[in-house]
Amino acid sequence: QVQLVESGGGLVQPGGSLRLSCAASGSIFDINAMGWYRQAPGKQRELVAAITSGGSTNYADSVKGRFTISRDNAKNTVYLQMNSLKPEDTAVYYCNAKITIATMLGEDEYDYWGQGTQVTVSS
């Protein structure tokens, strides 16, 4: 069993900052790419930022220069530092990880999701 547990969401004023964390636990052989997605009411889920196991990153244009994704491989944890938050950043943020697990038949990669954490940017 593999779980992704998120923390760090909340209510913040425009211009403020939040830091999201997502820790993976369970029978993990290896963690490959990790990322953060978000879904606002009435909109599709979209990629916010992603990071490979080697540390390469990519960001949605809307968050470049404001958000920073990082990971601690020793802790199986990915972070999203969000600065200069805007009302349009309001959404449920989901952690995603592509995790390899070992089975009797070999190793396979699966997609795992966190439960989501609400981020609300409002004055």
N, CA, C and O atoms as CSV, one atom per row, in Angstrom:
chain,resi,resn,atom,element,x,y,z
A,1,GLN,N,N,0.839,-1.186,0.000
A,1,GLN,CA,C,0.000,0.000,0.000
A,1,GLN,C,C,0.877,1.240,0.000
A,1,GLN,O,O,1.850,1.325,0.749
A,2,VAL,N,N,0.530,2.187,-0.835
A,2,VAL,CA,C,1.244,3.462,-0.909
A,2,VAL,C,C,0.258,4.581,-0.620
A,2,VAL,O,O,-0.871,4.567,-1.111
A,3,GLN,N,N,0.684,5.535,0.167
A,3,GLN,CA,C,-0.158,6.695,0.479
A,3,GLN,C,C,0.612,7.978,0.242
A,3,GLN,O,O,1.820,8.047,0.468
A,4,LEU,N,N,-0.109,8.997,-0.219
A,4,LEU,CA,C,0.425,10.353,-0.316
A,4,LEU,C,C,-0.394,11.215,0.632
A,4,LEU,O,O,-1.616,11.294,0.505
A,5,VAL,N,N,0.268,11.852,1.570
A,5,VAL,CA,C,-0.429,12.683,2.550
A,5,VAL,C,C,0.043,14.118,2.397
A,5,VAL,O,O,1.230,14.418,2.517
A,6,GLU,N,N,-0.918,15.001,2.127
A,6,GLU,CA,C,-0.619,16.408,1.898
A,6,GLU,C,C,-0.893,17.233,3.144
A,6,GLU,O,O,-1.690,16.851,4.001
A,7,SER,N,N,-0.221,18.366,3.227
A,7,SER,CA,C,-0.474,19.317,4.303
A,7,SER,C,C,-0.059,20.708,3.849
A,7,SER,O,O,0.689,20.862,2.884
A,8,GLY,N,N,-0.552,21.719,4.556
A,8,GLY,CA,C,-0.091,23.080,4.312
A,8,GLY,C,C,-1.079,24.016,3.643
A,8,GLY,O,O,-0.777,25.198,3.478
A,9,GLY,N,N,-2.228,23.539,3.259
A,9,GLY,CA,C,-3.199,24.434,2.633
A,9,GLY,C,C,-3.826,25.367,3.658
A,9,GLY,O,O,-3.569,25.257,4.857
A,10,GLY,N,N,-4.651,26.286,3.172
A,10,GLY,CA,C,-5.327,27.202,4.074
A,10,GLY,C,C,-5.784,28.455,3.385
A,10,GLY,O,O,-5.814,28.540,2.158
A,11,LEU,N,N,-6.146,29.440,4.204
A,11,LEU,CA,C,-6.620,30.738,3.723
A,11,LEU,C,C,-5.496,31.762,3.860
A,11,LEU,O,O,-4.868,31.874,4.912
A,12,VAL,N,N,-5.256,32.497,2.794
A,12,VAL,CA,C,-4.193,33.503,2.812
A,12,VAL,C,C,-4.658,34.714,2.026
A,12,VAL,O,O,-5.463,34.590,1.104
A,13,GLN,N,N,-4.157,35.872,2.385
A,13,GLN,CA,C,-4.505,37.097,1.669
A,13,GLN,C,C,-3.709,37.208,0.375
A,13,GLN,O,O,-2.627,36.632,0.261
A,14,PRO,N,N,-4.234,37.939,-0.593
A,14,PRO,CA,C,-3.461,38.165,-1.827
A,14,PRO,C,C,-2.083,38.733,-1.515
A,14,PRO,O,O,-1.935,39.624,-0.679
A,15,GLY,N,N,-1.075,38.197,-2.207
A,15,GLY,CA,C,0.299,38.606,-1.954
A,15,GLY,C,C,1.001,37.768,-0.915
A,15,GLY,O,O,2.213,37.882,-0.733
A,16,GLY,N,N,0.251,36.929,-0.234
A,16,GLY,CA,C,0.824,36.102,0.814
A,16,GLY,C,C,1.481,34.840,0.282
A,16,GLY,O,O,1.572,34.627,-0.927
A,17,SER,N,N,1.939,34.004,1.215
A,17,SER,CA,C,2.663,32.785,0.865
A,17,SER,C,C,2.107,31.585,1.618
A,17,SER,O,O,1.569,31.713,2.717
A,18,LEU,N,N,2.249,30.427,1.003
A,18,LEU,CA,C,1.937,29.150,1.634
A,18,LEU,C,C,2.952,28.120,1.149
A,18,LEU,O,O,3.520,28.245,0.065
A,19,ARG,N,N,3.163,27.109,1.973
A,19,ARG,CA,C,4.033,26.000,1.567
A,19,ARG,C,C,3.268,24.700,1.730
A,19,ARG,O,O,2.819,24.361,2.824
A,20,LEU,N,N,3.125,23.984,0.636
A,20,LEU,CA,C,2.472,22.679,0.662
A,20,LEU,C,C,3.526,21.579,0.763
A,20,LEU,O,O,4.623,21.694,0.216
A,21,SER,N,N,3.171,20.519,1.469
A,21,SER,CA,C,4.042,19.343,1.579
A,21,SER,C,C,3.249,18.106,1.222
A,21,SER,O,O,2.037,18.047,1.429
A,22,CYS,N,N,3.942,17.122,0.687
A,22,CYS,CA,C,3.308,15.849,0.344
A,22,CYS,C,C,4.315,14.742,0.613
A,22,CYS,O,O,5.375,14.687,-0.011
A,23,ALA,N,N,3.976,13.861,1.547
A,23,ALA,CA,C,4.869,12.771,1.918
A,23,ALA,C,C,4.312,11.439,1.438
A,23,ALA,O,O,3.143,11.119,1.656
A,24,ALA,N,N,5.165,10.676,0.786
A,24,ALA,CA,C,4.783,9.350,0.312
A,24,ALA,C,C,5.271,8.296,1.301
A,24,ALA,O,O,6.376,8.388,1.835
A,25,SER,N,N,4.429,7.299,1.532
A,25,SER,CA,C,4.814,6.226,2.449
A,25,SER,C,C,4.255,4.902,1.948
A,25,SER,O,O,3.332,4.868,1.135
A,26,GLY,N,N,4.837,3.802,2.454
A,26,GLY,CA,C,4.359,2.486,2.060
A,26,GLY,C,C,5.454,1.666,1.418
A,26,GLY,O,O,6.644,1.916,1.609
A,27,SER,N,N,5.026,0.684,0.655
A,27,SER,CA,C,5.963,-0.251,0.022
A,27,SER,C,C,6.505,0.338,-1.279
A,27,SER,O,O,6.114,-0.058,-2.378
A,28,ILE,N,N,7.417,1.296,-1.118
A,28,ILE,CA,C,7.955,2.047,-2.253
A,28,ILE,C,C,9.310,1.487,-2.663
A,28,ILE,O,O,10.212,1.352,-1.837
A,29,PHE,N,N,9.442,1.163,-3.944
A,29,PHE,CA,C,10.749,0.748,-4.461
A,29,PHE,C,C,11.527,1.972,-4.921
A,29,PHE,O,O,12.718,2.118,-4.643
A,30,ASP,N,N,10.817,2.857,-5.639
A,30,ASP,CA,C,11.456,4.064,-6.146
A,30,ASP,C,C,10.375,5.090,-6.465
A,30,ASP,O,O,9.261,4.727,-6.842
A,31,ILE,N,N,10.704,6.369,-6.314
A,31,ILE,CA,C,9.783,7.433,-6.695
A,31,ILE,C,C,10.374,8.179,-7.876
A,31,ILE,O,O,11.501,8.667,-7.804
A,32,ASN,N,N,9.644,8.268,-8.930
A,32,ASN,CA,C,10.119,8.922,-10.132
A,32,ASN,C,C,9.648,10.380,-10.115
A,32,ASN,O,O,10.002,11.117,-9.195
A,33,ALA,N,N,8.878,10.805,-11.083
A,33,ALA,CA,C,8.426,12.186,-11.089
A,33,ALA,C,C,7.398,12.436,-9.996
A,33,ALA,O,O,6.606,11.557,-9.656
A,34,MET,N,N,7.420,13.643,-9.453
A,34,MET,CA,C,6.422,14.093,-8.496
A,34,MET,C,C,5.912,15.454,-8.960
A,34,MET,O,O,6.622,16.206,-9.628
A,35,GLY,N,N,4.685,15.749,-8.597
A,35,GLY,CA,C,4.147,17.021,-9.061
A,35,GLY,C,C,2.947,17.477,-8.261
A,35,GLY,O,O,2.413,16.762,-7.413
A,36,TRP,N,N,2.549,18.694,-8.567
A,36,TRP,CA,C,1.361,19.292,-7.961
A,36,TRP,C,C,0.403,19.701,-9.078
A,36,TRP,O,O,0.801,20.307,-10.073
A,37,TYR,N,N,-0.855,19.359,-8.888
A,37,TYR,CA,C,-1.936,19.765,-9.772
A,37,TYR,C,C,-2.933,20.568,-8.947
A,37,TYR,O,O,-2.919,20.526,-7.717
A,38,ARG,N,N,-3.790,21.294,-9.639
A,38,ARG,CA,C,-4.857,21.999,-8.930
A,38,ARG,C,C,-6.143,21.976,-9.748
A,38,ARG,O,O,-6.130,21.861,-10.973
A,39,GLN,N,N,-7.239,22.087,-9.032
A,39,GLN,CA,C,-8.538,22.099,-9.682
A,39,GLN,C,C,-9.412,23.144,-9.004
A,39,GLN,O,O,-9.737,23.030,-7.822
A,40,ALA,N,N,-9.783,24.152,-9.763
A,40,ALA,CA,C,-10.689,25.189,-9.275
A,40,ALA,C,C,-12.123,24.780,-9.614
A,40,ALA,O,O,-12.339,23.980,-10.524
A,41,PRO,N,N,-13.099,25.322,-8.892
A,41,PRO,CA,C,-14.504,24.961,-9.156
A,41,PRO,C,C,-14.884,25.223,-10.606
A,41,PRO,O,O,-14.654,26.308,-11.139
A,42,GLY,N,N,-15.471,24.209,-11.234
A,42,GLY,CA,C,-15.929,24.353,-12.608
A,42,GLY,C,C,-14.838,24.259,-13.652
A,42,GLY,O,O,-15.100,24.453,-14.839
A,43,LYS,N,N,-13.612,23.963,-13.229
A,43,LYS,CA,C,-12.492,23.877,-14.168
A,43,LYS,C,C,-11.852,22.501,-14.128
A,43,LYS,O,O,-12.042,21.737,-13.183
A,44,GLN,N,N,-11.090,22.199,-15.171
A,44,GLN,CA,C,-10.384,20.934,-15.209
A,44,GLN,C,C,-9.140,20.994,-14.334
A,44,GLN,O,O,-8.585,22.062,-14.075
A,45,ARG,N,N,-8.718,19.811,-13.887
A,45,ARG,CA,C,-7.480,19.728,-13.130
A,45,ARG,C,C,-6.317,20.083,-14.050
A,45,ARG,O,O,-6.263,19.632,-15.194
A,46,GLU,N,N,-5.387,20.894,-13.544
A,46,GLU,CA,C,-4.263,21.326,-14.358
A,46,GLU,C,C,-2.952,21.121,-13.618
A,46,GLU,O,O,-2.899,21.159,-12.389
A,47,LEU,N,N,-1.893,20.903,-14.394
A,47,LEU,CA,C,-0.569,20.767,-13.810
A,47,LEU,C,C,-0.075,22.123,-13.348
A,47,LEU,O,O,-0.150,23.104,-14.087
A,48,VAL,N,N,0.431,22.179,-12.122
A,48,VAL,CA,C,1.017,23.404,-11.589
A,48,VAL,C,C,2.534,23.345,-11.712
A,48,VAL,O,O,3.155,24.271,-12.234
A,49,ALA,N,N,3.129,22.259,-11.234
A,49,ALA,CA,C,4.581,22.119,-11.274
A,49,ALA,C,C,4.933,20.652,-11.123
A,49,ALA,O,O,4.194,19.883,-10.509
A,50,ALA,N,N,6.078,20.271,-11.692
A,50,ALA,CA,C,6.532,18.892,-11.596
A,50,ALA,C,C,8.042,18.870,-11.437
A,50,ALA,O,O,8.741,19.800,-11.842
A,51,ILE,N,N,8.534,17.787,-10.838
A,51,ILE,CA,C,9.975,17.648,-10.623
A,51,ILE,C,C,10.354,16.178,-10.805
A,51,ILE,O,O,9.681,15.281,-10.296
A,52,THR,N,N,11.443,15.951,-11.540
A,52,THR,CA,C,11.900,14.582,-11.752
A,52,THR,C,C,12.751,14.125,-10.570
A,52,THR,O,O,13.078,14.913,-9.682
A,53,SER,N,N,13.102,12.846,-10.573
A,53,SER,CA,C,13.951,12.327,-9.503
A,53,SER,C,C,15.324,12.981,-9.525
A,53,SER,O,O,16.007,13.030,-8.502
A,54,GLY,N,N,15.731,13.483,-10.685
A,54,GLY,CA,C,17.015,14.161,-10.809
A,54,GLY,C,C,16.964,15.631,-10.499
A,54,GLY,O,O,18.000,16.294,-10.468
A,55,GLY,N,N,15.763,16.161,-10.267
A,55,GLY,CA,C,15.635,17.561,-9.886
A,55,GLY,C,C,15.233,18.513,-10.995
A,55,GLY,O,O,15.121,19.714,-10.750
A,56,SER,N,N,15.013,18.023,-12.199
A,56,SER,CA,C,14.544,18.901,-13.272
A,56,SER,C,C,13.096,19.298,-13.008
A,56,SER,O,O,12.284,18.481,-12.571
A,57,THR,N,N,12.786,20.556,-13.277
A,57,THR,CA,C,11.459,21.074,-12.953
A,57,THR,C,C,10.780,21.688,-14.172
A,57,THR,O,O,11.436,22.106,-15.127
A,58,ASN,N,N,9.454,21.731,-14.116
A,58,ASN,CA,C,8.706,22.517,-15.085
A,58,ASN,C,C,7.469,23.083,-14.395
A,58,ASN,O,O,6.942,22.495,-13.451
A,59,TYR,N,N,7.022,24.226,-14.880
A,59,TYR,CA,C,5.944,24.970,-14.237
A,59,TYR,C,C,4.905,25.414,-15.262
A,59,TYR,O,O,5.210,25.625,-16.436
A,60,ALA,N,N,3.681,25.549,-14.788
A,60,ALA,CA,C,2.671,26.200,-15.607
A,60,ALA,C,C,3.061,27.665,-15.771
A,60,ALA,O,O,3.626,28.265,-14.856
A,61,ASP,N,N,2.763,28.238,-16.923
A,61,ASP,CA,C,3.122,29.638,-17.172
A,61,ASP,C,C,2.539,30.567,-16.117
A,61,ASP,O,O,3.156,31.572,-15.763
A,62,SER,N,N,1.362,30.238,-15.616
A,62,SER,CA,C,0.666,31.116,-14.679
A,62,SER,C,C,1.350,31.219,-13.317
A,62,SER,O,O,1.057,32.130,-12.543
A,63,VAL,N,N,2.264,30.283,-13.019
A,63,VAL,CA,C,2.904,30.293,-11.698
A,63,VAL,C,C,4.414,30.518,-11.775
A,63,VAL,O,O,5.076,30.621,-10.742
A,64,LYS,N,N,4.957,30.593,-12.975
A,64,LYS,CA,C,6.407,30.786,-13.113
A,64,LYS,C,C,6.843,32.068,-12.417
A,64,LYS,O,O,6.223,33.121,-12.566
A,65,GLY,N,N,7.930,31.950,-11.650
A,65,GLY,CA,C,8.441,33.102,-10.927
A,65,GLY,C,C,7.797,33.318,-9.569
A,65,GLY,O,O,8.285,34.114,-8.767
A,66,ARG,N,N,6.707,32.614,-9.310
A,66,ARG,CA,C,6.019,32.760,-8.008
A,66,ARG,C,C,6.059,31.478,-7.184
A,66,ARG,O,O,6.166,31.528,-5.959
A,67,PHE,N,N,5.974,30.334,-7.850
A,67,PHE,CA,C,5.958,29.043,-7.166
A,67,PHE,C,C,7.283,28.322,-7.382
A,67,PHE,O,O,7.919,28.464,-8.427
A,68,THR,N,N,7.690,27.542,-6.373
A,68,THR,CA,C,8.902,26.732,-6.487
A,68,THR,C,C,8.614,25.335,-5.974
A,68,THR,O,O,8.153,25.157,-4.846
A,69,ILE,N,N,8.889,24.346,-6.812
A,69,ILE,CA,C,8.731,22.953,-6.406
A,69,ILE,C,C,10.099,22.392,-6.027
A,69,ILE,O,O,11.108,22.703,-6.659
A,70,SER,N,N,10.117,21.568,-4.992
A,70,SER,CA,C,11.358,20.916,-4.567
A,70,SER,C,C,11.001,19.565,-3.956
A,70,SER,O,O,9.839,19.280,-3.669
A,71,ARG,N,N,12.027,18.742,-3.764
A,71,ARG,CA,C,11.770,17.434,-3.160
A,71,ARG,C,C,12.944,17.026,-2.289
A,71,ARG,O,O,14.088,17.420,-2.512
A,72,ASP,N,N,12.616,16.220,-1.286
A,72,ASP,CA,C,13.617,15.617,-0.415
A,72,ASP,C,C,13.498,14.122,-0.616
A,72,ASP,O,O,12.601,13.484,-0.064
A,73,ASN,N,N,14.396,13.563,-1.402
A,73,ASN,CA,C,14.303,12.142,-1.740
A,73,ASN,C,C,14.469,11.252,-0.513
A,73,ASN,O,O,13.881,10.172,-0.453
A,74,ALA,N,N,15.251,11.683,0.455
A,74,ALA,CA,C,15.448,10.880,1.666
A,74,ALA,C,C,14.161,10.764,2.478
A,74,ALA,O,O,13.957,9.788,3.201
A,75,LYS,N,N,13.295,11.773,2.350
A,75,LYS,CA,C,12.034,11.775,3.094
A,75,LYS,C,C,10.837,11.428,2.205
A,75,LYS,O,O,9.698,11.433,2.672
A,76,ASN,N,N,11.088,11.128,0.932
A,76,ASN,CA,C,9.991,10.830,-0.007
A,76,ASN,C,C,8.942,11.938,0.007
A,76,ASN,O,O,7.740,11.673,0.003
A,77,THR,N,N,9.409,13.164,0.024
A,77,THR,CA,C,8.510,14.311,0.186
A,77,THR,C,C,8.753,15.338,-0.914
A,77,THR,O,O,9.889,15.608,-1.304
A,78,VAL,N,N,7.649,15.899,-1.402
A,78,VAL,CA,C,7.715,16.987,-2.369
A,78,VAL,C,C,7.050,18.205,-1.752
A,78,VAL,O,O,6.081,18.094,-1.000
A,79,TYR,N,N,7.592,19.374,-2.086
A,79,TYR,CA,C,7.097,20.632,-1.527
A,79,TYR,C,C,6.685,21.572,-2.668
A,79,TYR,O,O,7.169,21.468,-3.796
A,80,LEU,N,N,5.782,22.482,-2.334
A,80,LEU,CA,C,5.444,23.562,-3.256
A,80,LEU,C,C,5.406,24.859,-2.455
A,80,LEU,O,O,4.496,25.092,-1.659
A,81,GLN,N,N,6.404,25.688,-2.682
A,81,GLN,CA,C,6.440,27.004,-2.053
A,81,GLN,C,C,5.703,27.978,-2.974
A,81,GLN,O,O,6.077,28.161,-4.133
A,82,MET,N,N,4.658,28.593,-2.441
A,82,MET,CA,C,3.820,29.481,-3.242
A,82,MET,C,C,3.923,30.895,-2.677
A,82,MET,O,O,3.517,31.152,-1.543
A,83,ASN,N,N,4.459,31.789,-3.465
A,83,ASN,CA,C,4.609,33.188,-3.073
A,83,ASN,C,C,3.756,34.078,-3.968
A,83,ASN,O,O,3.301,33.655,-5.031
A,84,SER,N,N,3.545,35.313,-3.526
A,84,SER,CA,C,2.774,36.292,-4.304
A,84,SER,C,C,1.455,35.692,-4.780
A,84,SER,O,O,1.099,35.797,-5.954
A,85,LEU,N,N,0.753,35.077,-3.873
A,85,LEU,CA,C,-0.478,34.382,-4.238
A,85,LEU,C,C,-1.545,35.347,-4.716
A,85,LEU,O,O,-1.655,36.474,-4.232
A,86,LYS,N,N,-2.331,34.879,-5.679
A,86,LYS,CA,C,-3.402,35.663,-6.276
A,86,LYS,C,C,-4.732,34.948,-6.066
A,86,LYS,O,O,-4.748,33.733,-5.866
A,87,PRO,N,N,-5.833,35.668,-6.107
A,87,PRO,CA,C,-7.139,35.011,-5.964
A,87,PRO,C,C,-7.345,33.885,-6.979
A,87,PRO,O,O,-8.006,32.892,-6.676
A,88,GLU,N,N,-6.788,34.033,-8.168
A,88,GLU,CA,C,-6.965,32.986,-9.186
A,88,GLU,C,C,-6.162,31.720,-8.884
A,88,GLU,O,O,-6.296,30.725,-9.597
A,89,ASP,N,N,-5.336,31.741,-7.845
A,89,ASP,CA,C,-4.647,30.526,-7.403
A,89,ASP,C,C,-5.544,29.668,-6.501
A,89,ASP,O,O,-5.176,28.551,-6.137
A,90,THR,N,N,-6.701,30.185,-6.148
A,90,THR,CA,C,-7.625,29.441,-5.298
A,90,THR,C,C,-8.057,28.155,-5.991
A,90,THR,O,O,-8.549,28.176,-7.119
A,91,ALA,N,N,-7.866,27.037,-5.300
A,91,ALA,CA,C,-8.184,25.724,-5.873
A,91,ALA,C,C,-7.892,24.654,-4.830
A,91,ALA,O,O,-7.320,24.929,-3.775
A,92,VAL,N,N,-8.295,23.438,-5.145
A,92,VAL,CA,C,-7.825,22.280,-4.392
A,92,VAL,C,C,-6.538,21.803,-5.060
A,92,VAL,O,O,-6.504,21.564,-6.267
A,93,TYR,N,N,-5.512,21.672,-4.283
A,93,TYR,CA,C,-4.204,21.269,-4.803
A,93,TYR,C,C,-3.971,19.792,-4.487
A,93,TYR,O,O,-4.150,19.349,-3.352
A,94,TYR,N,N,-3.569,19.039,-5.516
A,94,TYR,CA,C,-3.348,17.606,-5.395
A,94,TYR,C,C,-1.890,17.266,-5.675
A,94,TYR,O,O,-1.287,17.768,-6.624
A,95,CYS,N,N,-1.350,16.416,-4.843
A,95,CYS,CA,C,-0.020,15.879,-5.059
A,95,CYS,C,C,-0.122,14.630,-5.936
A,95,CYS,O,O,-1.052,13.835,-5.798
A,96,ASN,N,N,0.837,14.472,-6.827
A,96,ASN,CA,C,0.891,13.293,-7.684
A,96,ASN,C,C,2.300,12.727,-7.663
A,96,ASN,O,O,3.275,13.477,-7.635
A,97,ALA,N,N,2.407,11.416,-7.677
A,97,ALA,CA,C,3.723,10.789,-7.726
A,97,ALA,C,C,3.661,9.529,-8.572
A,97,ALA,O,O,2.715,8.745,-8.488
A,98,LYS,N,N,4.680,9.356,-9.380
A,98,LYS,CA,C,4.825,8.128,-10.164
A,98,LYS,C,C,5.803,7.238,-9.412
A,98,LYS,O,O,7.004,7.498,-9.355
A,99,ILE,N,N,5.238,6.168,-8.831
A,99,ILE,CA,C,5.988,5.353,-7.880
A,99,ILE,C,C,6.131,3.934,-8.393
A,99,ILE,O,O,5.169,3.318,-8.850
A,100,THR,N,N,7.351,3.430,-8.309
A,100,THR,CA,C,7.621,2.046,-8.675
A,100,THR,C,C,7.524,1.179,-7.429
A,100,THR,O,O,8.151,1.456,-6.406
A,101,ILE,N,N,6.731,0.130,-7.537
A,101,ILE,CA,C,6.653,-0.822,-6.439
A,101,ILE,C,C,7.128,-2.178,-6.931
A,101,ILE,O,O,7.023,-2.487,-8.118
A,102,ALA,N,N,7.647,-2.980,-6.023
A,102,ALA,CA,C,8.150,-4.308,-6.364
A,102,ALA,C,C,7.108,-5.353,-6.006
A,102,ALA,O,O,6.559,-5.357,-4.904
A,103,THR,N,N,6.847,-6.233,-6.952
A,103,THR,CA,C,5.905,-7.318,-6.707
A,103,THR,C,C,6.594,-8.644,-6.987
A,103,THR,O,O,7.764,-8.677,-7.371
A,104,MET,N,N,5.870,-9.729,-6.794
A,104,MET,CA,C,6.428,-11.055,-7.082
A,104,MET,C,C,6.817,-11.185,-8.554
A,104,MET,O,O,7.707,-11.961,-8.903
A,105,LEU,N,N,6.144,-10.421,-9.409
A,105,LEU,CA,C,6.359,-10.532,-10.851
A,105,LEU,C,C,7.367,-9.520,-11.381
A,105,LEU,O,O,7.714,-9.543,-12.562
A,106,GLY,N,N,7.829,-8.644,-10.521
A,106,GLY,CA,C,8.791,-7.644,-10.963
A,106,GLY,C,C,8.445,-6.273,-10.445
A,106,GLY,O,O,7.769,-6.137,-9.425
A,107,GLU,N,N,8.912,-5.241,-11.154
A,107,GLU,CA,C,8.682,-3.874,-10.726
A,107,GLU,C,C,7.748,-3.185,-11.715
A,107,GLU,O,O,7.881,-3.328,-12.931
A,108,ASP,N,N,6.805,-2.438,-11.160
A,108,ASP,CA,C,5.866,-1.704,-12.003
A,108,ASP,C,C,5.698,-0.297,-11.458
A,108,ASP,O,O,5.787,-0.071,-10.251
A,109,GLU,N,N,5.453,0.654,-12.367
A,109,GLU,CA,C,5.221,2.041,-11.974
A,109,GLU,C,C,3.731,2.332,-11.975
A,109,GLU,O,O,3.008,1.951,-12.895
A,110,TYR,N,N,3.286,3.011,-10.930
A,110,TYR,CA,C,1.886,3.386,-10.803
A,110,TYR,C,C,1.782,4.874,-10.484
A,110,TYR,O,O,2.713,5.490,-9.965
A,111,ASP,N,N,0.614,5.430,-10.814
A,111,ASP,CA,C,0.293,6.827,-10.534
A,111,ASP,C,C,-0.472,6.906,-9.220
A,111,ASP,O,O,-1.484,6.227,-9.048
A,112,TYR,N,N,0.001,7.724,-8.299
A,112,TYR,CA,C,-0.684,7.885,-7.025
A,112,TYR,C,C,-1.047,9.359,-6.825
A,112,TYR,O,O,-0.348,10.262,-7.283
A,113,TRP,N,N,-2.173,9.569,-6.121
A,113,TRP,CA,C,-2.666,10.920,-5.849
A,113,TRP,C,C,-2.904,11.112,-4.361
A,113,TRP,O,O,-3.301,10.192,-3.646
A,114,GLY,N,N,-2.650,12.341,-3.917
A,114,GLY,CA,C,-3.018,12.704,-2.563
A,114,GLY,C,C,-4.502,13.019,-2.478
A,114,GLY,O,O,-5.210,13.003,-3.484
A,115,GLN,N,N,-4.965,13.305,-1.266
A,115,GLN,CA,C,-6.391,13.536,-1.041
A,115,GLN,C,C,-6.815,14.958,-1.413
A,115,GLN,O,O,-8.009,15.238,-1.519
A,116,GLY,N,N,-5.864,15.841,-1.607
A,116,GLY,CA,C,-6.170,17.220,-1.962
A,116,GLY,C,C,-6.166,18.118,-0.738
A,116,GLY,O,O,-6.577,17.711,0.349
A,117,THR,N,N,-5.700,19.340,-0.927
A,117,THR,CA,C,-5.705,20.326,0.148
A,117,THR,C,C,-6.192,21.661,-0.429
A,117,THR,O,O,-5.760,22.081,-1.502
A,118,GLN,N,N,-7.085,22.307,0.292
A,118,GLN,CA,C,-7.699,23.532,-0.203
A,118,GLN,C,C,-6.767,24.721,0.023
A,118,GLN,O,O,-6.239,24.918,1.118
A,119,VAL,N,N,-6.581,25.497,-1.023
A,119,VAL,CA,C,-5.872,26.774,-0.938
A,119,VAL,C,C,-6.848,27.863,-1.353
A,119,VAL,O,O,-7.385,27.835,-2.461
A,120,THR,N,N,-7.076,28.818,-0.469
A,120,THR,CA,C,-7.981,29.922,-0.751
A,120,THR,C,C,-7.226,31.236,-0.584
A,120,THR,O,O,-6.654,31.515,0.470
A,121,VAL,N,N,-7.237,32.033,-1.647
A,121,VAL,CA,C,-6.564,33.336,-1.620
A,121,VAL,C,C,-7.652,34.406,-1.676
A,121,VAL,O,O,-8.306,34.588,-2.703
A,122,SER,N,N,-7.832,35.099,-0.578
A,122,SER,CA,C,-8.921,36.072,-0.494
A,122,SER,C,C,-8.622,37.091,0.594
A,122,SER,O,O,-7.990,36.783,1.605
A,123,SER,N,N,-9.090,38.306,0.365
A,123,SER,CA,C,-8.955,39.342,1.398
A,123,SER,C,C,-10.208,39.393,2.261
A,123,SER,O,O,-10.288,40.202,3.186
